Each structure stands twice: as structure tokens, then as C-alpha cells.
């Protein structure tokens, strides 16, 4: 997994260290499966961390997990970034969502290939 953190987060010491810890938890959730995806599909998974504001103008971190043209995202508040158990659960759900997106796209391509072969 390739991880990117934007400059606004890097410039905020408390948030930067929270994202660094969260990114390690994310890497442990994803584990070696990202390498399997890369070896079969030619492209790995990217985690992009950005800073933002929620609807109450509080600082949040937005994570976008992506592979090729598939992506899923989630927003994390500062308290949540300090809760490893909560992060692990959210990352598992987010990772599952991305895998589902990839699976749907691959299934669609497979159906198209089979249909084309059946026509011949």
C-alpha cells in the first residue's frame, strides 16, 4: 500500500502523529492482500490522507482508499483517530467496501469476456 499525507496534515504535529498511527493500523488491516491485488491486477492500493472540516467546522481527516478507478472514503474526527479499536473496525469495513468495488468491476469484465467468447 502506498500512503500519501497532504502538507496541511504534516504541518499539524498532533494530527500528523495521529495519522501516522492510524496509517500503521490501516496497513495491518490490509496486510499482504494489497500485494496480491498488485500482482494480479498490476496496480496496488493507495491511501490518501487529507485534512478537512466537518459540518460543524471541526478539523477532520479524510481517508480515500483507491485502486485504479475504484475508491472509497471515510472521515475521521480527532477523538476517533486516537481510538485504535474503533479505527481498526472502520478500516476493516472500508477495506471490505473497496474489495467489493474491485470485485464487481472484475465480475463485469469477466461476464463481458464470456459473452464475447460465446458469440464466437
C-alpha positions in Angstrom: 0.0 0.0 0.0 1.2 3.4 -0.9 0.3 6.1 1.6 0.2 9.8 1.0 -0.4 12.5 3.5 -1.1 16.1 2.5 1.0 19.0 3.6 -1.6 20.5 5.9 -1.6 17.4 8.0 2.2 17.2 8.0 2.3 20.8 9.3 0.0 20.0 12.2 2.1 18.0 14.7 -0.7 16.4 16.7 -2.8 15.5 13.7 0.3 14.2 11.8 1.2 11.8 14.6 -2.4 10.6 14.9 -2.5 9.9 11.1 0.9 8.2 11.3 -0.5 5.8 14.0 -3.8 5.3 12.1 -1.8 4.6 8.9 0.0 1.7 10.7 -3.3 0.3 11.8 -4.6 0.6 8.3 -1.5 -1.2 6.9 -2.1 -4.1 9.4 -5.7 -4.4 8.4 -4.9 -4.5 4.7 -1.9 -6.7 5.3 -0.4 -8.6 2.4 -3.6 -8.7 0.4 -2.6 -5.4 -1.3 0.4 -7.2 -2.8 -1.9 -9.9 -4.1 -4.1 -7.3 -5.7 -1.0 -5.7 -7.2 0.4 -8.9 -8.6 -2.9 -9.9 -10.2 -4.2 -6.5 -11.3 -1.0 -4.7 -11.9 -1.7 -1.9 -9.6 -1.6 -1.5 -5.8 -3.8 0.3 -3.3 -3.3 3.9 -2.4 -4.3 5.6 0.9 -4.6 9.4 0.6 -5.0 11.3 3.8 -6.3 14.9 3.6 -7.4 17.4 6.1 -10.9 18.9 6.1 -13.7 20.3 8.2 -16.9 18.7 9.2 -20.3 20.4 9.1 -19.6 21.9 12.5 -16.2 23.3 11.3 -14.2 20.8 13.3 -10.9 19.6 11.9 -11.2 16.0 10.5 -9.0 13.7 8.5 -10.4 12.3 5.2 -9.1 8.9 4.0 -9.5 7.9 0.4 -8.6 4.3 -0.4 -8.2 3.7 -4.1 -7.2 1.2 -6.7 -7.3 2.1 -10.3 -10.7 3.7 -10.9 -12.3 2.3 -7.7 -12.3 4.3 -4.5 -13.9 4.5 -1.1 -13.6 7.2 1.6 -14.2 7.9 5.2 -13.9 10.9 7.5 -12.3 10.6 11.0 -12.6 13.0 13.9 -9.7 13.7 16.2 -11.1 11.6 19.0 -11.6 8.7 16.7 -8.0 8.9 15.4 -6.9 8.2 19.0 -9.0 5.1 19.4 -7.2 2.1 17.8 -10.0 -0.4 18.3 -12.5 1.9 16.6 -10.1 2.7 13.7 -9.5 -1.0 13.1 -13.2 -1.6 12.8 -13.7 1.3 10.4 -10.7 0.3 8.3 -11.9 -3.3 8.1 -15.3 -2.0 6.8 -13.7 0.5 4.4 -11.3 -2.2 3.1 -14.2 -4.6 2.5 -16.0 -1.8 0.6 -13.1 -1.3 -1.7 -12.7 -5.0 -2.3 -16.3 -5.3 -3.1 -16.0 -2.4 -5.7 -13.0 -4.2 -7.3 -14.9 -7.5 -7.3 -17.9 -6.0 -9.0 -15.8 -4.5 -11.7 -13.8 -7.7 -12.3 -17.1 -9.7 -12.4 -18.5 -7.4 -15.0 -15.3 -7.7 -17.2 -15.5 -11.5 -16.8 -19.1 -11.6 -17.9 -18.3 -9.5 -20.9 -15.4 -11.7 -21.9 -17.5 -14.9 -21.5 -20.3 -13.3 -23.6 -17.8 -12.3 -26.3 -16.4 -15.9 -26.4 -19.9 -17.4 -26.6 -20.6 -15.3 -29.6 -17.7 -16.8 -31.5 
